[in-house]
Structures are given as structure tokens and as C-alpha cells.
Amino acid sequence: MKRSALPLLVALAVVLATAPALGYLKLGTRVGSGTANLRWTSQPVRYYVTERGTTGVTAQQFQTAIASSFAVWAGVGNADVSFTFAGLTQANPTTGDSMTVLGYQNRPDLDRVLGATNFIVDVTSGEILESDIFFNTAFPWSTEAAGVTGRHDLQSIAVHEIGHLLGLGHSALGETEMISGGRRVLGAESVMFPIAFSAGSIHDRSLKADDVAGLTDIYPSTRSRRSLGSISGKVTKNGTGVLGAHVIALNSRTGEMVGGFSLNNEGAFTIASLEAGPYVLRVEPLDDGDISSFFDSSLNIDVNFNVRFHDRIVVVPTGGGARDIEVKVTPK
């Protein structure tokens, strides 16, 4: 079950970047030959909540769950981002009214989409001017603390969608299996994984290391600039860069993972906002899911290679970068 359907303008822009993006997919808009990352420059981010509930969720329960979801992102200590609840509204979560609104819409035509995030952005700078999130009442919802079997957890889905609202794209740190009607999630190390856990799960109420790194990279605090580091390099196959390889940095001390992609034809990647320490690098093809959840279908994403670990431990320095790392993969 997909959690979000991003607008074409925004989803396309990030994968057309000529320079490597950092860590995970950040949303962006094309500016000349480059990309401006989407972010809020005016803070705190003011948001409204529609004064309506749905079956099984009252308007007050909806508002409380949304506030809790924003608080999850606001609690990231290394990021400089804040929010304020501007009030209840009868307005629908549709763009063009100069309000950032979160609410329900009945969209039975979107039979695999639980929620969606839309934007109005300044295409010369990437500044987000307005963003709206709707949750699809064609599905059953719950705000119960332990979840309800057969109902989707509002807070879990809201945390994911607010990640988009902040400028984050999808993470590939997850594993799925094919079932009748789509894919089922077996595990995920990021709330920004594009496929939701089964109805009843409250798994995605809490952020993972990948989500924290993504937010910190877009909205770095002074402390994070001084203390966190990065890994950069390229993925090659037979001497040629690989576009769309999934690169995972595993902290061998903590077990935490941050994932990224090689985002140009040279195979260049950068994974940023990493805690200092030793990392294992793993490169794999993006073949466990729908590539269109991450990249525009017109791009020639290479999935024809074998999984490869870098042949040595990479040490990330405090406030610096481990650079010029090359991972050579082999064709399948």
C-alpha cells in the first residue's frame, strides 16, 4: 500500500540533479542546469488542521495525532526546524489558498494511496511556500495507542507525509515481498520507505537513523555542522558510472543505517549527516520495489549488477568527510 503520491514537478526535479544529492532523496526543483532543494526558509512552519473527522476518528483525535506527528520531527536535536499549530479550519487540503492544511479527502479512485503531499514552491530557490497533506477516507483509520487490526494508523502515515512536507523524498531502506494486489513490507529502517506496513501497525511513529540524517541535512543546526560527517564517492561497473545504485552506510558500532543513491551518470554519491565513526558500505541494485517510487521512469536506472560491499571499513571524521570512495560492482 503506497503512502504518498508526490506531484510530478517535485518528484522529477530531484533525480535530474547534476551534482550528487546527500544521503537519501531530497525533493527539489530544477533551476537552470542544477537543482534547488525544497525547504522551508520561513520558520516556524505554520499549519492548519481541518475540523473534520472520519469513521473511527473524531476531529479532536485527528488534531492530536497530527500534533504528535509534527512533534516527532521537531524532536530531532541536530536539526533546526520548528512548527506551530495555526488553528482549525474548514478549508480543504488543496493548494492555492496560502495555507498549509492537513485533512481528509475521499479519494476512492486512488485505491492504493493512503495519503498525498502537494506543494507550491518558488522554482528559482526551492523555498516551500505552501504544502498540503490529505489522508484518504476510502481507507479505515485509527488513532488508538496500540493500533487497531484492519485500520491504518493515522500518526504513522502522518509522520511519513510530514517528511515529504519538509522536503524529503523516499528511502529504499526496506524489504518487501509480492502478495496478491501489491507488496507487503517485511521490514524498514526508515519511515520514508514508500510502502506502508500492514493496517494495524504503529511501526512508523518513530524516526530511524536514515530519517534523522535526511532532516538534519536539509535543516542543519550549528552543532550538526561541526560534529557530523559524510561519505562521498562513486559506483562504477566496468569503469562506467552506475545511475540509481542504492548505497547503504552501516555504522559498525551502532548498527544504524543511512541509505542513498548514485544520482548522476558518473555514479557519484554522497551520504551526509553521519555520526563520526567506522562504516561498512554496501551497494545494491534497486530491484526490490517499484523504481518509479524513487526515480522518473524515463531515466535509465541500472539494476543489472550484483550486490557489493566496499573492500575496507570507511571511517567518517568528526565534522569532515571520507572522500573519493569507489565501489566497483559487477554485472549480473
Residue frames as qw, qx, qy, qz and C-alpha x, y, z in Angstrom:
[[0.000, 0.888, 0.460, 0.000, 0.00, 0.00, 0.00],
 [0.420, 0.402, -0.024, 0.813, 1.54, 3.29, -1.09],
 [0.296, -0.595, -0.474, 0.577, 1.65, 6.04, 1.47],
 [0.033, 0.739, 0.036, -0.672, 2.01, 9.00, -0.83],
 [0.609, 0.531, 0.431, 0.403, 1.73, 10.27, -4.37],
 [0.295, -0.560, 0.029, 0.774, 4.05, 13.24, -4.88],
 [0.455, 0.817, 0.089, -0.344, 3.40, 15.89, -7.52],
 [0.851, 0.379, 0.155, 0.329, 5.23, 15.23, -10.80],
 [0.223, 0.903, -0.172, 0.325, 7.01, 18.59, -10.73],
 [0.408, -0.758, 0.465, -0.207, 8.71, 17.85, -7.44],
 [0.904, -0.160, 0.395, 0.034, 9.35, 14.15, -7.87],
 [0.793, 0.535, 0.079, 0.280, 11.12, 14.65, -11.19],
 [0.135, 0.939, -0.229, 0.219, 13.35, 17.51, -10.20],
 [0.565, -0.681, 0.466, -0.015, 15.49, 15.76, -7.63],
 [0.848, -0.032, 0.478, 0.227, 16.58, 12.91, -9.88],
 [0.607, 0.728, 0.126, 0.294, 17.66, 15.30, -12.63],
 [0.344, -0.900, 0.206, 0.173, 20.31, 16.86, -10.42],
 [0.674, 0.631, -0.337, 0.184, 23.73, 17.18, -12.00],
 [0.062, 0.533, -0.701, 0.469, 25.50, 17.02, -8.63],
 [0.449, -0.177, -0.871, 0.091, 25.07, 14.12, -6.19],
 [0.520, -0.649, -0.097, -0.547, 22.33, 14.53, -3.62],
 [0.004, 0.466, -0.730, 0.500, 23.08, 13.80, 0.01],
 [0.255, -0.153, 0.833, -0.467, 22.15, 10.56, 1.66],
 [0.319, 0.466, 0.799, -0.205, 18.57, 9.96, 0.68],
 [0.214, 0.510, 0.520, 0.650, 16.34, 11.56, -1.90],
 [0.024, -0.486, -0.313, 0.816, 15.69, 15.20, -1.18],
 [0.398, 0.737, 0.540, 0.081, 12.91, 16.81, -3.16],
 [0.284, -0.421, 0.179, 0.842, 13.88, 19.67, -5.42],
 [0.501, 0.791, 0.289, -0.199, 13.01, 21.89, -8.33],
 [0.716, 0.241, 0.266, 0.598, 15.04, 22.37, -11.49],
 [0.028, -0.943, 0.009, 0.332, 16.89, 25.70, -11.70],
 [0.265, 0.768, -0.517, -0.270, 18.87, 26.09, -14.91],
 [0.669, 0.321, -0.668, -0.046, 21.22, 23.11, -15.18],
 [0.165, 0.178, -0.825, 0.510, 21.06, 22.35, -11.47],
 [0.489, -0.524, -0.672, -0.184, 18.60, 21.66, -8.69],
 [0.167, -0.451, 0.374, -0.793, 17.39, 23.74, -5.76],
 [0.277, -0.190, -0.917, 0.218, 16.43, 21.53, -2.82],
 [0.397, -0.637, -0.382, -0.539, 12.97, 22.08, -1.39],
 [0.434, -0.230, -0.625, 0.607, 12.94, 23.52, 2.12],
 [0.207, -0.901, -0.370, -0.091, 11.10, 25.94, 4.33],
 [0.445, 0.313, -0.219, 0.810, 13.10, 29.13, 4.83],
 [0.317, -0.482, 0.124, -0.807, 10.46, 30.86, 6.95],
 [0.551, -0.234, -0.785, 0.157, 10.01, 29.22, 10.33],
 [0.423, -0.011, 0.894, -0.147, 8.23, 28.08, 12.35],
 [0.158, -0.134, -0.780, -0.590, 6.19, 26.26, 9.71],
 [0.436, 0.091, 0.385, -0.808, 2.55, 27.27, 10.29],
 [0.190, -0.097, -0.907, -0.362, -0.02, 24.55, 9.67],
 [0.583, -0.074, 0.153, -0.795, -3.79, 24.21, 9.91],
 [0.089, 0.052, 0.994, -0.027, -5.87, 21.11, 10.60],
 [0.403, -0.263, -0.499, -0.720, -9.31, 20.56, 9.09],
 [0.380, -0.138, 0.580, -0.707, -12.07, 20.49, 11.68],
 [0.843, 0.104, -0.198, -0.489, -13.47, 17.18, 10.46],
 [0.478, -0.343, 0.805, -0.075, -13.10, 13.57, 11.44],
 [0.568, 0.198, -0.654, -0.458, -13.91, 10.32, 9.73],
 [0.893, -0.261, -0.248, -0.270, -15.28, 6.93, 10.72],
 [0.882, -0.213, -0.278, 0.316, -13.43, 5.83, 13.86],
 [0.501, -0.051, -0.146, 0.851, -11.53, 9.12, 14.30],
 [0.039, -0.896, -0.401, 0.187, -13.01, 12.30, 15.73],
 [0.338, 0.861, -0.036, 0.379, -11.86, 15.77, 14.72],
 [0.404, -0.837, 0.337, -0.152, -10.13, 16.17, 18.10],
 [0.866, -0.222, 0.406, 0.189, -8.35, 12.81, 17.75],
 [0.705, 0.579, 0.169, 0.374, -7.23, 13.80, 14.27],
 [0.060, 0.931, -0.176, 0.315, -5.81, 17.11, 15.50],
 [0.636, -0.663, 0.393, -0.039, -3.98, 15.40, 18.39],
 [0.894, 0.053, 0.352, 0.274, -2.44, 12.77, 16.11],
 [0.532, 0.746, 0.050, 0.398, -1.23, 15.44, 13.67],
 [0.209, -0.906, 0.281, -0.237, 0.33, 17.47, 16.51],
 [0.798, -0.424, 0.419, 0.087, 2.10, 14.33, 17.77],
 [0.834, 0.362, 0.254, 0.329, 3.42, 13.64, 14.27],
 [0.274, 0.874, -0.125, 0.381, 4.91, 17.13, 13.91],
 [0.508, -0.779, 0.339, -0.141, 6.45, 16.73, 17.37],
 [0.935, -0.057, 0.258, 0.235, 8.31, 13.62, 16.19],
 [0.637, 0.553, 0.073, 0.532, 10.19, 15.66, 13.57],
 [0.100, -0.901, 0.128, -0.403, 10.60, 18.68, 15.87],
 [0.774, -0.599, 0.204, -0.015, 12.34, 16.40, 18.37],
 [0.862, 0.279, -0.032, 0.423, 15.37, 15.80, 16.12],
 [0.470, -0.785, -0.032, 0.403, 18.09, 17.54, 18.12],
 [0.510, -0.229, 0.396, 0.729, 20.58, 18.03, 15.28],
 [0.222, 0.502, 0.579, 0.603, 18.05, 19.76, 13.01],
 [0.008, -0.258, -0.223, 0.940, 16.94, 23.38, 13.06],
 [0.256, -0.303, -0.635, -0.663, 13.23, 23.12, 12.26],
 [0.108, 0.212, 0.674, -0.699, 10.10, 24.13, 14.15],
 [0.153, -0.427, -0.732, -0.508, 6.32, 24.17, 13.72],
 [0.184, 0.115, 0.475, -0.853, 3.31, 25.99, 15.08],
 [0.102, 0.498, 0.857, 0.084, -0.36, 25.00, 15.01],
 [0.014, -0.093, -0.145, -0.985, -2.17, 27.92, 13.37],
 [0.486, 0.114, 0.375, -0.781, -5.68, 26.68, 14.15],
 [0.455, 0.308, 0.836, -0.002, -8.60, 24.60, 12.96],
 [0.216, 0.341, -0.322, -0.857, -10.14, 25.34, 9.58],
 [0.732, 0.382, 0.463, -0.323, -12.99, 24.31, 7.34],
 [0.393, 0.702, -0.453, -0.384, -10.67, 24.63, 4.34],
 [0.989, 0.128, 0.077, 0.006, -9.79, 21.52, 2.38],
 [0.565, -0.532, 0.444, 0.448, -6.16, 20.40, 1.99],
 [0.668, 0.591, 0.342, 0.297, -5.81, 21.83, -1.50],
 [0.500, -0.186, 0.090, 0.841, -3.05, 24.08, -2.78],
 [0.173, 0.484, 0.387, 0.766, -3.53, 27.71, -3.76],
 [0.353, -0.828, -0.357, -0.251, -5.10, 29.23, -0.64],
 [0.178, 0.674, -0.422, 0.580, -1.81, 30.29, 1.03],
 [0.661, -0.497, 0.382, -0.413, -2.49, 27.88, 3.90],
 [0.298, 0.283, -0.911, 0.022, -0.70, 24.67, 4.80],
 [0.730, -0.171, 0.170, -0.640, -3.60, 22.36, 5.62],
 [0.105, 0.146, -0.984, 0.003, -3.75, 18.73, 6.74],
 [0.616, 0.092, 0.344, -0.703, -7.09, 16.96, 6.44],
 [0.545, 0.138, 0.826, 0.014, -9.18, 14.24, 4.91],
 [0.464, 0.367, -0.346, -0.728, -10.36, 13.71, 1.35],
 [0.788, 0.131, 0.570, -0.191, -12.45, 10.88, -0.02],
 [0.328, 0.630, -0.546, -0.444, -10.47, 9.54, -2.99],
 [0.852, 0.007, 0.508, -0.126, -11.68, 6.02, -3.85],
 [0.725, 0.677, -0.125, -0.024, -10.11, 6.50, -7.29],
 [0.202, 0.677, -0.661, 0.252, -6.69, 6.37, -5.58],
 [0.910, -0.272, -0.152, -0.274, -7.21, 2.81, -4.44],
 [0.864, -0.039, -0.289, 0.411, -3.58, 2.27, -3.35],
 [0.270, 0.447, -0.225, 0.823, -2.77, 5.72, -1.93],
 [0.430, -0.558, -0.622, 0.343, -3.28, 6.33, 1.79],
 [0.142, -0.886, -0.159, 0.412, -2.20, 9.96, 1.66],
 [0.618, 0.487, 0.200, 0.584, -0.50, 12.55, -0.53],
 [0.331, -0.678, -0.077, 0.652, 1.56, 15.72, -0.11],
 [0.474, 0.709, 0.322, 0.412, 1.39, 18.65, -2.53],
 [0.462, -0.425, -0.049, 0.777, 3.48, 21.81, -2.79],
 [0.345, 0.914, 0.109, 0.185, 3.63, 25.33, -4.07],
 [0.708, -0.385, 0.092, 0.584, 7.31, 26.30, -4.35],
 [0.140, 0.903, -0.220, -0.342, 9.46, 29.15, -5.54],
 [0.936, 0.269, 0.145, 0.176, 11.08, 27.47, -8.54],
 [0.393, 0.800, -0.293, 0.345, 14.01, 29.92, -8.51],
 [0.108, -0.632, 0.610, -0.465, 15.10, 29.00, -4.98],
 [0.499, -0.069, -0.862, 0.046, 13.31, 25.83, -3.87],
 [0.162, -0.075, 0.553, -0.814, 11.59, 27.64, -1.00],
 [0.145, -0.439, -0.880, -0.106, 8.37, 25.90, 0.01],
 [0.176, -0.222, 0.020, -0.959, 5.57, 28.45, 0.16],
 [0.720, -0.103, 0.209, -0.653, 2.67, 26.14, 0.89],
 [0.248, 0.155, -0.950, -0.108, 2.17, 22.42, 1.37],
 [0.711, -0.137, 0.138, -0.675, -0.99, 20.39, 1.90],
 [0.051, 0.159, -0.986, 0.030, -1.50, 16.80, 3.01],
 [0.735, -0.104, -0.047, -0.668, -4.64, 14.75, 2.59],
 [0.235, -0.153, 0.945, -0.167, -5.50, 11.37, 4.09],
 [0.403, -0.013, -0.662, -0.632, -7.75, 9.16, 2.01],
 [0.543, -0.091, 0.524, -0.650, -11.06, 8.30, 3.73],
 [0.804, 0.203, -0.415, -0.374, -11.54, 5.45, 1.27],
 [0.583, 0.129, -0.748, 0.290, -9.44, 3.56, 3.85],
 [0.638, -0.697, -0.315, -0.090, -10.25, 2.89, 7.54],
 [0.276, 0.603, -0.404, 0.630, -8.23, 4.91, 10.09],
 [0.716, -0.576, -0.378, 0.116, -7.33, 4.70, 13.76],
 [0.099, 0.755, -0.370, 0.532, -5.57, 6.80, 16.40],
 [0.858, -0.500, -0.046, -0.112, -5.60, 4.16, 19.14],
 [0.276, -0.805, 0.526, 0.017, -2.34, 3.92, 21.11],
 [0.555, -0.259, 0.780, 0.128, -1.76, 0.26, 20.25],
 [0.221, 0.208, -0.682, -0.666, -3.29, 0.40, 16.78],
 [0.718, 0.188, 0.432, -0.513, -6.38, -1.43, 15.55],
 [0.435, -0.012, 0.835, 0.336, -6.28, -4.52, 13.35],
 [0.356, 0.564, 0.687, 0.290, -7.53, -3.67, 9.86],
 [0.061, 0.978, 0.201, -0.009, -7.22, 0.10, 10.33],
 [0.616, 0.437, -0.126, 0.643, -4.30, 2.29, 9.22],
 [0.491, -0.588, -0.311, 0.563, -2.55, 4.21, 11.96],
 [0.214, 0.949, 0.182, 0.140, -3.02, 7.92, 11.31],
 [0.329, -0.876, 0.287, 0.203, 0.13, 9.01, 13.14],
 [0.688, -0.175, 0.563, 0.423, 2.38, 6.55, 11.28],
 [0.508, 0.579, 0.478, 0.422, 1.16, 7.78, 7.91],
 [0.012, -0.994, -0.099, -0.053, 1.24, 11.43, 9.03],
 [0.529, -0.668, 0.358, 0.382, 4.89, 11.16, 10.13],
 [0.620, 0.131, 0.576, 0.516, 5.76, 9.87, 6.64],
 [0.303, 0.785, 0.417, 0.344, 3.81, 12.61, 4.85],
 [0.233, -0.963, 0.035, 0.133, 5.26, 15.36, 7.05],
 [0.640, -0.334, 0.445, 0.531, 8.67, 14.09, 5.99],
 [0.448, 0.481, 0.517, 0.548, 7.66, 14.95, 2.41],
 [0.055, -0.958, -0.268, -0.091, 6.26, 18.31, 3.57],
 [0.460, -0.795, 0.209, 0.335, 9.74, 19.06, 4.93],
 [0.337, 0.782, -0.437, -0.289, 11.45, 18.22, 1.63],
 [0.368, -0.344, 0.861, 0.067, 12.37, 14.54, 1.97],
 [0.656, 0.238, -0.513, -0.500, 11.80, 12.01, -0.79],
 [0.955, -0.181, -0.051, -0.230, 11.57, 8.25, -0.41],
 [0.254, -0.601, 0.757, -0.037, 14.12, 5.97, 1.22],
 [0.770, 0.217, -0.536, -0.269, 14.89, 2.49, -0.11],
 [0.036, 0.334, -0.849, 0.407, 15.84, 1.06, 3.30],
 [0.708, -0.016, 0.406, -0.578, 13.21, -1.65, 3.41],
 [0.017, -0.131, 0.958, 0.256, 12.36, -5.15, 2.31],
 [0.665, 0.171, 0.128, -0.716, 9.13, -6.31, 0.70],
 [0.276, 0.011, 0.941, 0.196, 7.55, -9.42, -0.77],
 [0.352, -0.039, -0.492, -0.795, 4.97, -9.78, -3.52],
 [0.262, 0.266, 0.844, -0.386, 1.44, -10.64, -2.43],
 [0.184, 0.584, 0.722, 0.322, -1.91, -10.54, -4.17],
 [0.004, -0.935, -0.341, -0.098, -2.63, -6.90, -5.04],
 [0.092, 0.933, -0.242, 0.248, 0.83, -5.49, -4.44],
 [0.554, 0.319, -0.615, 0.463, 3.72, -5.76, -1.97],
 [0.675, -0.705, -0.206, -0.065, 3.91, -6.37, 1.74],
 [0.100, 0.786, -0.479, 0.377, 6.60, -4.75, 3.89],
 [0.857, -0.161, -0.449, 0.196, 8.74, -7.24, 5.79],
 [0.574, -0.563, -0.175, 0.569, 10.91, -4.59, 7.42],
 [0.327, 0.814, 0.104, 0.469, 12.03, -0.98, 7.02],
 [0.582, -0.339, -0.236, 0.701, 14.75, 1.19, 8.51],
 [0.058, -0.030, 0.078, 0.995, 13.12, 4.48, 7.51],
 [0.322, 0.550, 0.604, -0.479, 9.63, 5.94, 7.90],
 [0.323, 0.633, -0.228, -0.666, 10.22, 7.41, 4.43],
 [0.227, -0.011, 0.928, 0.295, 10.05, 3.95, 2.84],
 [0.316, 0.036, -0.323, -0.891, 7.35, 4.34, 0.16],
 [0.591, -0.244, -0.684, -0.351, 5.20, 1.33, 1.10],
 [0.475, -0.513, 0.323, -0.638, 3.27, 1.27, 4.36],
 [0.045, -0.105, 0.961, -0.250, 3.23, -1.55, 6.85],
 [0.247, -0.395, -0.838, -0.284, 0.04, -3.58, 7.02],
 [0.398, -0.604, -0.136, -0.677, -3.05, -1.98, 8.54],
 [0.800, -0.559, -0.216, -0.042, -2.91, -2.06, 12.33],
 [0.750, -0.001, -0.193, 0.632, 0.85, -1.44, 12.57],
 [0.177, -0.982, -0.050, 0.042, 2.17, 1.55, 14.55],
 [0.836, -0.056, 0.090, 0.538, 5.77, 0.86, 13.46],
 [0.454, 0.423, 0.152, 0.769, 6.35, 4.24, 11.82],
 [0.291, -0.924, -0.235, -0.080, 5.52, 6.53, 14.69],
 [0.540, -0.724, 0.239, 0.357, 9.25, 6.78, 15.46],
 [0.458, 0.817, -0.329, -0.118, 12.06, 8.01, 13.21],
 [0.940, -0.071, 0.101, 0.319, 15.06, 5.90, 12.24],
 [0.493, -0.496, 0.242, 0.672, 18.67, 6.99, 11.66],
 [0.369, 0.285, 0.575, 0.672, 18.01, 7.47, 7.94],
 [0.042, -0.846, -0.472, -0.243, 15.13, 9.87, 8.59],
 [0.435, -0.819, -0.057, 0.369, 17.14, 11.84, 11.14],
 [0.511, -0.223, 0.393, 0.731, 20.07, 12.16, 8.73],
 [0.253, 0.537, 0.578, 0.560, 17.76, 13.38, 5.97],
 [0.180, -0.924, -0.331, -0.069, 16.14, 16.07, 8.09],
 [0.533, -0.681, 0.095, 0.493, 19.48, 17.15, 9.53],
 [0.511, 0.048, 0.449, 0.731, 20.97, 17.57, 6.08],
 [0.110, 0.693, 0.482, 0.525, 18.16, 19.87, 4.92],
 [0.300, -0.874, -0.062, -0.376, 17.91, 21.85, 8.18],
 [0.724, 0.038, -0.468, 0.505, 21.34, 21.55, 9.85],
 [0.438, -0.893, -0.095, 0.046, 21.94, 23.08, 13.24],
 [0.116, 0.861, -0.470, 0.154, 25.23, 24.75, 14.10],
 [0.602, -0.456, 0.643, -0.124, 26.09, 21.74, 16.25],
 [0.888, 0.235, 0.395, 0.011, 25.44, 19.24, 13.45],
 [0.544, 0.814, -0.180, 0.094, 27.64, 21.18, 11.01],
 [0.075, -0.770, 0.601, -0.201, 30.52, 20.86, 13.45],
 [0.554, -0.346, 0.723, -0.226, 30.02, 17.28, 14.61],
 [0.844, 0.275, 0.438, -0.139, 28.60, 15.22, 11.73],
 [0.181, -0.478, 0.653, 0.558, 30.45, 13.94, 8.68],
 [0.759, 0.481, 0.009, -0.439, 29.89, 12.36, 5.29],
 [0.600, -0.136, 0.708, 0.347, 30.98, 9.68, 2.84],
 [0.540, 0.712, -0.040, -0.447, 31.31, 10.50, -0.86],
 [0.365, -0.310, 0.786, 0.392, 32.50, 8.64, -3.91],
 [0.577, 0.347, -0.348, -0.652, 31.16, 6.79, -6.92],
 [0.762, 0.035, 0.636, -0.119, 29.74, 3.46, -8.00],
 [0.330, 0.575, -0.546, -0.512, 31.18, 2.04, -11.21],
 [0.861, 0.111, 0.490, -0.073, 30.66, -1.02, -13.38],
 [0.764, 0.304, 0.337, 0.459, 33.33, -1.91, -15.94],
 [0.414, -0.077, 0.072, 0.904, 34.75, 1.58, -15.50],
 [0.120, -0.441, -0.391, -0.799, 31.45, 3.38, -16.16],
 [0.212, -0.099, 0.489, -0.840, 29.30, 5.18, -13.60],
 [0.160, -0.380, -0.907, -0.085, 26.12, 3.50, -12.37],
 [0.284, -0.274, -0.016, -0.919, 22.97, 5.62, -12.14],
 [0.723, -0.327, -0.137, -0.592, 20.49, 4.75, -9.39],
 [0.609, 0.039, -0.744, 0.273, 22.60, 2.34, -7.32],
 [0.600, -0.738, -0.124, -0.284, 21.40, 2.08, -3.72],
 [0.461, 0.394, -0.566, 0.558, 24.30, 2.83, -1.36],
 [0.686, -0.665, -0.241, -0.172, 23.99, 1.95, 2.33],
 [0.221, 0.545, -0.576, 0.568, 26.29, 3.18, 5.09],
 [0.793, -0.460, -0.390, -0.084, 26.11, 0.86, 8.13],
 [0.164, -0.762, 0.466, -0.418, 27.60, 2.18, 11.35],
 [0.706, 0.091, -0.696, 0.092, 29.53, -0.87, 12.56],
 [0.109, 0.138, -0.670, 0.721, 29.48, 0.40, 16.15],
 [0.406, 0.102, 0.417, -0.806, 25.73, 1.16, 16.49],
 [0.317, 0.266, 0.901, 0.127, 24.19, -0.89, 13.68],
 [0.322, 0.723, 0.306, -0.529, 22.33, 2.16, 12.35],
 [0.518, 0.231, 0.604, 0.560, 21.92, 2.59, 8.60],
 [0.236, 0.719, 0.049, -0.652, 21.65, 5.60, 6.29],
 [0.648, 0.285, 0.628, 0.324, 20.91, 4.98, 2.64],
 [0.153, 0.697, -0.149, -0.684, 21.47, 6.97, -0.51],
 [0.787, 0.501, 0.356, 0.059, 21.70, 6.70, -4.29],
 [0.397, -0.199, 0.412, 0.796, 24.17, 7.38, -7.04],
 [0.303, 0.749, 0.462, -0.367, 22.39, 10.23, -8.77],
 [0.350, 0.780, -0.256, -0.452, 24.27, 11.01, -11.97],
 [0.897, 0.411, -0.153, -0.061, 25.83, 9.21, -14.91],
 [0.299, 0.626, -0.646, 0.318, 29.24, 9.27, -13.22],
 [0.734, -0.258, -0.623, 0.075, 27.81, 7.16, -10.39],
 [0.164, 0.348, -0.450, 0.806, 28.55, 9.86, -7.81],
 [0.566, -0.629, -0.513, -0.145, 27.01, 9.66, -4.35],
 [0.101, 0.387, -0.505, 0.765, 27.30, 11.49, -1.03],
 [0.583, -0.548, -0.597, -0.053, 25.83, 10.25, 2.23],
 [0.106, 0.514, -0.278, 0.805, 25.76, 13.11, 4.71],
 [0.527, -0.534, 0.182, -0.635, 24.84, 13.88, 8.34],
 [0.862, -0.059, -0.498, 0.071, 26.58, 10.76, 9.63],
 [0.630, -0.755, 0.185, -0.013, 27.83, 10.30, 13.16],
 [0.199, 0.725, -0.659, 0.018, 31.62, 10.05, 13.27],
 [0.690, -0.292, 0.643, -0.158, 32.94, 6.51, 13.32],
 [0.147, -0.237, 0.876, 0.393, 33.51, 3.35, 11.25],
 [0.697, 0.365, 0.156, -0.598, 31.09, 2.39, 8.46],
 [0.460, 0.036, 0.833, 0.304, 30.56, -0.60, 6.20],
 [0.390, 0.431, -0.206, -0.787, 29.45, 0.38, 2.67],
 [0.469, 0.208, 0.855, 0.076, 27.05, -1.86, 0.75],
 [0.307, 0.352, -0.317, -0.825, 25.88, -1.21, -2.82],
 [0.394, 0.250, 0.884, -0.036, 22.86, -2.98, -4.29],
 [0.047, -0.226, -0.582, -0.780, 20.53, -2.64, -7.28],
 [0.384, 0.100, 0.340, -0.852, 17.16, -1.01, -6.71],
 [0.405, 0.019, -0.778, -0.481, 15.26, -4.16, -7.67],
 [0.169, -0.307, -0.886, 0.304, 13.11, -4.81, -4.58],
 [0.117, 0.643, 0.477, -0.587, 10.25, -2.49, -5.41],
 [0.439, 0.795, 0.393, 0.147, 8.77, -0.03, -7.84],
 [0.538, 0.007, 0.074, 0.840, 11.57, 2.12, -9.27],
 [0.008, 0.633, 0.336, 0.698, 9.03, 4.86, -10.04],
 [0.533, -0.779, -0.323, 0.072, 8.69, 5.40, -6.27],
 [0.582, -0.559, 0.096, 0.583, 12.21, 6.85, -6.37],
 [0.222, -0.322, 0.460, 0.797, 13.06, 7.89, -9.92],
 [0.566, 0.511, -0.042, -0.646, 11.29, 9.11, -13.04],
 [0.856, 0.147, 0.496, 0.003, 10.57, 6.17, -15.34],
 [0.608, 0.790, -0.076, 0.015, 12.30, 7.94, -18.26],
 [0.113, -0.797, 0.592, -0.032, 15.71, 7.62, -16.56],
 [0.806, 0.267, -0.527, -0.024, 17.92, 4.65, -17.37],
 [0.545, -0.623, 0.468, -0.309, 18.29, 3.24, -13.85],
 [0.519, 0.381, -0.765, -0.016, 20.79, 0.37, -13.82],
 [0.767, -0.384, 0.340, -0.386, 19.67, -2.69, -11.82],
 [0.942, 0.269, -0.198, 0.011, 21.84, -5.19, -13.72],
 [0.311, 0.579, -0.635, 0.406, 24.63, -5.69, -11.19],
 [0.714, -0.269, -0.624, 0.168, 25.45, -7.78, -8.15],
 [0.500, -0.861, -0.040, -0.083, 25.44, -6.66, -4.54],
 [0.675, 0.353, -0.328, 0.559, 28.89, -5.48, -3.48],
 [0.541, -0.801, -0.117, 0.227, 30.50, -4.48, -0.19],
 [0.238, 0.885, -0.357, 0.182, 33.34, -1.97, -0.22],
 [0.847, 0.129, -0.455, 0.244, 36.57, -3.84, 0.50],
 [0.422, 0.051, -0.521, 0.740, 37.51, -1.81, 3.57],
 [0.237, -0.733, -0.547, 0.326, 35.95, -0.01, 6.52],
 [0.209, 0.622, 0.136, 0.742, 35.31, 3.69, 5.92],
 [0.386, -0.461, -0.496, 0.626, 35.96, 6.00, 8.87],
 [0.043, 0.829, 0.322, 0.455, 33.89, 9.19, 8.98],
 [0.399, 0.035, -0.384, 0.832, 35.74, 12.01, 10.75],
 [0.106, -0.707, -0.528, 0.458, 34.08, 14.48, 13.10],
 [0.143, 0.841, 0.083, -0.516, 32.86, 17.43, 11.05],
 [0.028, 0.559, -0.619, -0.551, 34.57, 16.18, 7.89],
 [0.847, 0.349, -0.019, -0.400, 34.23, 13.77, 5.00],
 [0.597, -0.211, 0.723, 0.276, 35.59, 10.44, 3.81],
 [0.492, 0.695, -0.103, -0.514, 36.02, 11.18, 0.10],
 [0.390, 0.566, -0.648, -0.328, 36.90, 9.52, -3.20],
 [0.549, -0.102, 0.808, -0.187, 35.46, 6.14, -2.26],
 [0.528, 0.301, -0.535, -0.587, 34.95, 3.91, -5.32],
 [0.651, -0.018, 0.714, -0.258, 32.79, 0.79, -5.16],
 [0.290, 0.336, -0.699, -0.560, 33.19, -1.41, -8.24],
 [0.746, 0.109, 0.505, -0.420, 30.19, -3.62, -8.96],
 [0.130, -0.181, 0.871, 0.438, 29.99, -6.48, -11.46],
 [0.559, 0.052, -0.358, -0.746, 27.26, -7.27, -13.99],
 [0.756, -0.067, 0.522, -0.388, 24.76, -9.99, -13.17]]
